[in-house]
Amino acid sequence: MALPGILQYQVAFTRDPETASVVAEIPALQIADFGADVPEALDRLQSVATFHLDCLIQEGKPVP
């Protein structure tokens, strides 16, 4: 099921001091993922966000 319009979320990036991985987080959705660099972390986060939002829609829950 497609969402009407385009959703925009703020993404926060940090670097894990122990692994040097870049952590990308969408605070509004309370999801995060990581990668070796910003593009990889963002790509992985986009996949997680798509899955998360699809699940919310399928369960009939509100999309933040």
Biopython code that builds the backbone (N, CA, C, O; Angstrom):
import numpy as np
from Bio.PDB.StructureBuilder import StructureBuilder

atoms = [
    (1, "MET", "N", (0.848, -1.183, 0.000)),
    (1, "MET", "CA", (0.000, 0.000, 0.000)),
    (1, "MET", "C", (0.890, 1.243, 0.000)),
    (1, "MET", "O", (1.780, 1.366, 0.842)),
    (2, "ALA", "N", (0.666, 2.133, -0.906)),
    (2, "ALA", "CA", (1.488, 3.339, -1.018)),
    (2, "ALA", "C", (0.962, 4.437, -0.097)),
    (2, "ALA", "O", (-0.244, 4.566, 0.113)),
    (3, "LEU", "N", (1.868, 5.208, 0.435)),
    (3, "LEU", "CA", (1.500, 6.333, 1.284)),
    (3, "LEU", "C", (1.197, 7.543, 0.405)),
    (3, "LEU", "O", (1.876, 7.769, -0.596)),
    (4, "PRO", "N", (0.183, 8.320, 0.773)),
    (4, "PRO", "CA", (-0.066, 9.536, 0.002)),
    (4, "PRO", "C", (1.017, 10.572, 0.287)),
    (4, "PRO", "O", (1.361, 10.819, 1.443)),
    (5, "GLY", "N", (1.545, 11.169, -0.760)),
    (5, "GLY", "CA", (2.557, 12.197, -0.569)),
    (5, "GLY", "C", (3.918, 11.630, -0.198)),
    (5, "GLY", "O", (4.173, 10.431, -0.312)),
    (6, "ILE", "N", (4.766, 12.513, 0.240)),
    (6, "ILE", "CA", (6.128, 12.149, 0.625)),
    (6, "ILE", "C", (6.310, 12.423, 2.106)),
    (6, "ILE", "O", (5.965, 13.498, 2.596)),
    (7, "LEU", "N", (6.847, 11.461, 2.805)),
    (7, "LEU", "CA", (7.149, 11.635, 4.227)),
    (7, "LEU", "C", (8.589, 12.077, 4.377)),
    (7, "LEU", "O", (9.477, 11.573, 3.690)),
    (8, "GLN", "N", (8.820, 13.015, 5.273)),
    (8, "GLN", "CA", (10.174, 13.481, 5.527)),
    (8, "GLN", "C", (10.470, 13.346, 7.014)),
    (8, "GLN", "O", (9.663, 13.723, 7.863)),
    (9, "TYR", "N", (11.641, 12.803, 7.308)),
    (9, "TYR", "CA", (12.067, 12.613, 8.691)),
    (9, "TYR", "C", (13.478, 13.135, 8.854)),
    (9, "TYR", "O", (14.288, 13.060, 7.930)),
    (10, "GLN", "N", (13.769, 13.664, 10.027)),
    (10, "GLN", "CA", (15.115, 14.122, 10.344)),
    (10, "GLN", "C", (15.982, 12.906, 10.656)),
    (10, "GLN", "O", (15.571, 12.015, 11.399)),
    (11, "VAL", "N", (17.173, 12.876, 10.087)),
    (11, "VAL", "CA", (18.129, 11.792, 10.329)),
    (11, "VAL", "C", (19.310, 12.365, 11.100)),
    (11, "VAL", "O", (19.882, 13.384, 10.712)),
    (12, "ALA", "N", (19.668, 11.704, 12.192)),
    (12, "ALA", "CA", (20.821, 12.112, 12.998)),
    (12, "ALA", "C", (21.952, 11.116, 12.762)),
    (12, "ALA", "O", (21.736, 9.904, 12.760)),
    (13, "PHE", "N", (23.151, 11.638, 12.566)),
    (13, "PHE", "CA", (24.326, 10.788, 12.355)),
    (13, "PHE", "C", (25.290, 10.957, 13.520)),
    (13, "PHE", "O", (25.545, 12.072, 13.976)),
    (14, "THR", "N", (25.813, 9.852, 13.986)),
    (14, "THR", "CA", (26.869, 9.870, 14.997)),
    (14, "THR", "C", (27.894, 8.812, 14.607)),
    (14, "THR", "O", (27.640, 7.973, 13.743)),
    (15, "ARG", "N", (29.037, 8.862, 15.244)),
    (15, "ARG", "CA", (30.064, 7.855, 14.995)),
    (15, "ARG", "C", (30.253, 7.052, 16.276)),
    (15, "ARG", "O", (30.463, 7.619, 17.349)),
    (16, "ASP", "N", (30.177, 5.750, 16.159)),
    (16, "ASP", "CA", (30.389, 4.872, 17.309)),
    (16, "ASP", "C", (31.871, 4.904, 17.651)),
    (16, "ASP", "O", (32.699, 4.553, 16.810)),
    (17, "PRO", "N", (32.227, 5.317, 18.864)),
    (17, "PRO", "CA", (33.645, 5.454, 19.220)),
    (17, "PRO", "C", (34.388, 4.114, 19.298)),
    (17, "PRO", "O", (35.606, 4.072, 19.128)),
    (18, "GLU", "N", (33.673, 3.038, 19.549)),
    (18, "GLU", "CA", (34.330, 1.730, 19.671)),
    (18, "GLU", "C", (34.589, 1.075, 18.320)),
    (18, "GLU", "O", (35.617, 0.424, 18.128)),
    (19, "THR", "N", (33.648, 1.248, 17.375)),
    (19, "THR", "CA", (33.775, 0.555, 16.089)),
    (19, "THR", "C", (34.111, 1.489, 14.933)),
    (19, "THR", "O", (34.479, 1.031, 13.851)),
    (20, "ALA", "N", (33.986, 2.789, 15.154)),
    (20, "ALA", "CA", (34.173, 3.822, 14.128)),
    (20, "ALA", "C", (33.096, 3.757, 13.054)),
    (20, "ALA", "O", (33.217, 4.424, 12.027)),
    (21, "SER", "N", (32.049, 2.973, 13.268)),
    (21, "SER", "CA", (30.926, 2.917, 12.334)),
    (21, "SER", "C", (30.105, 4.198, 12.449)),
    (21, "SER", "O", (30.056, 4.834, 13.502)),
    (22, "VAL", "N", (29.464, 4.560, 11.345)),
    (22, "VAL", "CA", (28.537, 5.683, 11.335)),
    (22, "VAL", "C", (27.154, 5.138, 11.683)),
    (22, "VAL", "O", (26.683, 4.178, 11.073)),
    (23, "VAL", "N", (26.511, 5.760, 12.668)),
    (23, "VAL", "CA", (25.172, 5.364, 13.076)),
    (23, "VAL", "C", (24.195, 6.412, 12.558)),
    (23, "VAL", "O", (24.357, 7.605, 12.816)),
    (24, "ALA", "N", (23.177, 5.958, 11.826)),
    (24, "ALA", "CA", (22.125, 6.832, 11.318)),
    (24, "ALA", "C", (20.843, 6.486, 12.059)),
    (24, "ALA", "O", (20.483, 5.315, 12.183)),
    (25, "GLU", "N", (20.154, 7.514, 12.553)),
    (25, "GLU", "CA", (18.960, 7.300, 13.372)),
    (25, "GLU", "C", (17.842, 8.237, 12.939)),
    (25, "GLU", "O", (18.088, 9.397, 12.606)),
    (26, "ILE", "N", (16.609, 7.729, 12.945)),
    (26, "ILE", "CA", (15.419, 8.555, 12.760)),
    (26, "ILE", "C", (14.717, 8.573, 14.116)),
    (26, "ILE", "O", (13.982, 7.642, 14.445)),
    (27, "PRO", "N", (14.941, 9.627, 14.905)),
    (27, "PRO", "CA", (14.372, 9.673, 16.246)),
    (27, "PRO", "C", (12.838, 9.565, 16.269)),
    (27, "PRO", "O", (12.282, 8.931, 17.166)),
    (28, "ALA", "N", (12.160, 10.169, 15.304)),
    (28, "ALA", "CA", (10.691, 10.148, 15.286)),
    (28, "ALA", "C", (10.136, 8.737, 15.158)),
    (28, "ALA", "O", (9.036, 8.454, 15.632)),
    (29, "LEU", "N", (10.894, 7.854, 14.521)),
    (29, "LEU", "CA", (10.454, 6.458, 14.345)),
    (29, "LEU", "C", (11.131, 5.517, 15.333)),
    (29, "LEU", "O", (10.777, 4.341, 15.424)),
    (30, "GLN", "N", (12.093, 6.033, 16.062)),
    (30, "GLN", "CA", (12.872, 5.240, 17.021)),
    (30, "GLN", "C", (13.539, 4.038, 16.346)),
    (30, "GLN", "O", (13.492, 2.916, 16.850)),
    (31, "ILE", "N", (14.162, 4.305, 15.186)),
    (31, "ILE", "CA", (14.901, 3.256, 14.480)),
    (31, "ILE", "C", (16.292, 3.778, 14.147)),
    (31, "ILE", "O", (16.509, 4.985, 14.039)),
    (32, "ALA", "N", (17.228, 2.853, 13.986)),
    (32, "ALA", "CA", (18.605, 3.221, 13.650)),
    (32, "ALA", "C", (19.274, 2.053, 12.939)),
    (32, "ALA", "O", (18.835, 0.908, 13.047)),
    (33, "ASP", "N", (20.324, 2.355, 12.222)),
    (33, "ASP", "CA", (21.180, 1.335, 11.615)),
    (33, "ASP", "C", (22.567, 1.952, 11.455)),
    (33, "ASP", "O", (22.764, 3.128, 11.763)),
    (34, "PHE", "N", (23.506, 1.182, 10.988)),
    (34, "PHE", "CA", (24.887, 1.661, 10.919)),
    (34, "PHE", "C", (25.521, 1.248, 9.597)),
    (34, "PHE", "O", (24.979, 0.429, 8.854)),
    (35, "GLY", "N", (26.678, 1.835, 9.324)),
    (35, "GLY", "CA", (27.442, 1.493, 8.139)),
    (35, "GLY", "C", (28.863, 1.975, 8.282)),
    (35, "GLY", "O", (29.207, 2.653, 9.250)),
    (36, "ALA", "N", (29.685, 1.625, 7.321)),
    (36, "ALA", "CA", (31.084, 2.035, 7.341)),
    (36, "ALA", "C", (31.238, 3.531, 7.090)),
    (36, "ALA", "O", (32.206, 4.148, 7.533)),
    (37, "ASP", "N", (30.263, 4.113, 6.365)),
    (37, "ASP", "CA", (30.287, 5.545, 6.066)),
    (37, "ASP", "C", (28.844, 6.051, 6.007)),
    (37, "ASP", "O", (27.900, 5.276, 6.159)),
    (38, "VAL", "N", (28.683, 7.355, 5.787)),
    (38, "VAL", "CA", (27.345, 7.957, 5.782)),
    (38, "VAL", "C", (26.458, 7.364, 4.688)),
    (38, "VAL", "O", (25.319, 7.001, 4.985)),
    (39, "PRO", "N", (26.915, 7.245, 3.442)),
    (39, "PRO", "CA", (26.028, 6.672, 2.421)),
    (39, "PRO", "C", (25.555, 5.245, 2.754)),
    (39, "PRO", "O", (24.391, 4.911, 2.529)),
    (40, "GLU", "N", (26.436, 4.425, 3.278)),
    (40, "GLU", "CA", (26.042, 3.064, 3.621)),
    (40, "GLU", "C", (25.049, 3.061, 4.785)),
    (40, "GLU", "O", (24.057, 2.333, 4.749)),
    (41, "ALA", "N", (25.307, 3.855, 5.798)),
    (41, "ALA", "CA", (24.402, 3.921, 6.950)),
    (41, "ALA", "C", (23.030, 4.437, 6.521)),
    (41, "ALA", "O", (22.006, 3.924, 6.971)),
    (42, "LEU", "N", (23.006, 5.440, 5.663)),
    (42, "LEU", "CA", (21.748, 6.006, 5.187)),
    (42, "LEU", "C", (20.981, 5.006, 4.328)),
    (42, "LEU", "O", (19.759, 4.906, 4.438)),
    (43, "ASP", "N", (21.675, 4.275, 3.485)),
    (43, "ASP", "CA", (21.042, 3.257, 2.648)),
    (43, "ASP", "C", (20.405, 2.177, 3.511)),
    (43, "ASP", "O", (19.266, 1.773, 3.275)),
    (44, "ARG", "N", (21.139, 1.718, 4.501)),
    (44, "ARG", "CA", (20.617, 0.685, 5.399)),
    (44, "ARG", "C", (19.437, 1.211, 6.205)),
    (44, "ARG", "O", (18.458, 0.494, 6.412)),
    (45, "LEU", "N", (19.525, 2.470, 6.666)),
    (45, "LEU", "CA", (18.441, 3.068, 7.440)),
    (45, "LEU", "C", (17.185, 3.214, 6.578)),
    (45, "LEU", "O", (16.073, 3.014, 7.065)),
    (46, "GLN", "N", (17.355, 3.554, 5.328)),
    (46, "GLN", "CA", (16.202, 3.693, 4.437)),
    (46, "GLN", "C", (15.466, 2.360, 4.300)),
    (46, "GLN", "O", (14.235, 2.333, 4.277)),
    (47, "SER", "N", (16.198, 1.270, 4.210)),
    (47, "SER", "CA", (15.568, -0.052, 4.128)),
    (47, "SER", "C", (14.795, -0.367, 5.401)),
    (47, "SER", "O", (13.676, -0.878, 5.340)),
    (48, "VAL", "N", (15.383, -0.065, 6.550)),
    (48, "VAL", "CA", (14.718, -0.311, 7.832)),
    (48, "VAL", "C", (13.468, 0.565, 7.952)),
    (48, "VAL", "O", (12.428, 0.095, 8.414)),
    (49, "ALA", "N", (13.561, 1.819, 7.545)),
    (49, "ALA", "CA", (12.426, 2.742, 7.633)),
    (49, "ALA", "C", (11.282, 2.282, 6.741)),
    (49, "ALA", "O", (10.123, 2.319, 7.155)),
    (50, "THR", "N", (11.587, 1.854, 5.535)),
    (50, "THR", "CA", (10.559, 1.365, 4.614)),
    (50, "THR", "C", (9.840, 0.161, 5.207)),
    (50, "THR", "O", (8.612, 0.085, 5.175)),
    (51, "PHE", "N", (10.606, -0.772, 5.745)),
    (51, "PHE", "CA", (10.014, -1.956, 6.371)),
    (51, "PHE", "C", (9.143, -1.554, 7.557)),
    (51, "PHE", "O", (8.019, -2.035, 7.702)),
    (52, "HIS", "N", (9.668, -0.674, 8.399)),
    (52, "HIS", "CA", (8.947, -0.233, 9.599)),
    (52, "HIS", "C", (7.627, 0.438, 9.228)),
    (52, "HIS", "O", (6.586, 0.128, 9.807)),
    (53, "LEU", "N", (7.672, 1.358, 8.265)),
    (53, "LEU", "CA", (6.462, 2.068, 7.863)),
    (53, "LEU", "C", (5.452, 1.134, 7.200)),
    (53, "LEU", "O", (4.250, 1.264, 7.430)),
    (54, "ASP", "N", (5.923, 0.199, 6.384)),
    (54, "ASP", "CA", (5.028, -0.797, 5.774)),
    (54, "ASP", "C", (4.316, -1.618, 6.845)),
    (54, "ASP", "O", (3.124, -1.900, 6.725)),
    (55, "CYS", "N", (5.041, -1.997, 7.884)),
    (55, "CYS", "CA", (4.439, -2.767, 8.987)),
    (55, "CYS", "C", (3.373, -1.955, 9.709)),
    (55, "CYS", "O", (2.303, -2.473, 10.027)),
    (56, "LEU", "N", (3.662, -0.680, 9.970)),
    (56, "LEU", "CA", (2.673, 0.174, 10.626)),
    (56, "LEU", "C", (1.393, 0.249, 9.805)),
    (56, "LEU", "O", (0.292, 0.153, 10.349)),
    (57, "ILE", "N", (1.539, 0.419, 8.506)),
    (57, "ILE", "CA", (0.387, 0.528, 7.616)),
    (57, "ILE", "C", (-0.401, -0.788, 7.606)),
    (57, "ILE", "O", (-1.627, -0.780, 7.711)),
    (58, "GLN", "N", (0.294, -1.892, 7.483)),
    (58, "GLN", "CA", (-0.378, -3.197, 7.446)),
    (58, "GLN", "C", (-1.117, -3.488, 8.751)),
    (58, "GLN", "O", (-2.154, -4.150, 8.743)),
    (59, "GLU", "N", (-0.592, -3.000, 9.858)),
    (59, "GLU", "CA", (-1.215, -3.224, 11.161)),
    (59, "GLU", "C", (-2.285, -2.168, 11.491)),
    (59, "GLU", "O", (-2.927, -2.228, 12.539)),
    (60, "GLY", "N", (-2.462, -1.213, 10.586)),
    (60, "GLY", "CA", (-3.466, -0.172, 10.799)),
    (60, "GLY", "C", (-3.096, 0.837, 11.865)),
    (60, "GLY", "O", (-3.959, 1.511, 12.426)),
    (61, "LYS", "N", (-1.800, 0.936, 12.141)),
    (61, "LYS", "CA", (-1.328, 1.879, 13.164)),
    (61, "LYS", "C", (-1.000, 3.217, 12.516)),
    (61, "LYS", "O", (-0.724, 3.274, 11.318)),
    (62, "PRO", "N", (-1.027, 4.299, 13.302)),
    (62, "PRO", "CA", (-0.719, 5.625, 12.722)),
    (62, "PRO", "C", (0.759, 5.722, 12.323)),
    (62, "PRO", "O", (1.645, 5.172, 12.977)),
    (63, "VAL", "N", (0.976, 6.436, 11.238)),
    (63, "VAL", "CA", (2.341, 6.688, 10.763)),
    (63, "VAL", "C", (2.764, 8.040, 11.285)),
    (63, "VAL", "O", (2.147, 9.055, 10.963)),
    (64, "PRO", "N", (3.829, 8.063, 12.103)),
    (64, "PRO", "CA", (4.281, 9.353, 12.661)),
    (64, "PRO", "C", (4.807, 10.288, 11.581)),
    (64, "PRO", "O", (5.223, 11.406, 11.883)),
]
sb = StructureBuilder()
sb.init_structure("model")
sb.init_model(0)
sb.init_chain("A")
sb.init_seg("    ")
for serial, (resi, resn, name, xyz) in enumerate(atoms, 1):
    if name == "N":
        sb.init_residue(resn, " ", resi, " ")
    sb.init_atom(name, np.array(xyz, "f"), 0.0, 1.0, " ", f" {name:<3s}", serial, name[0])
structure = sb.get_structure()
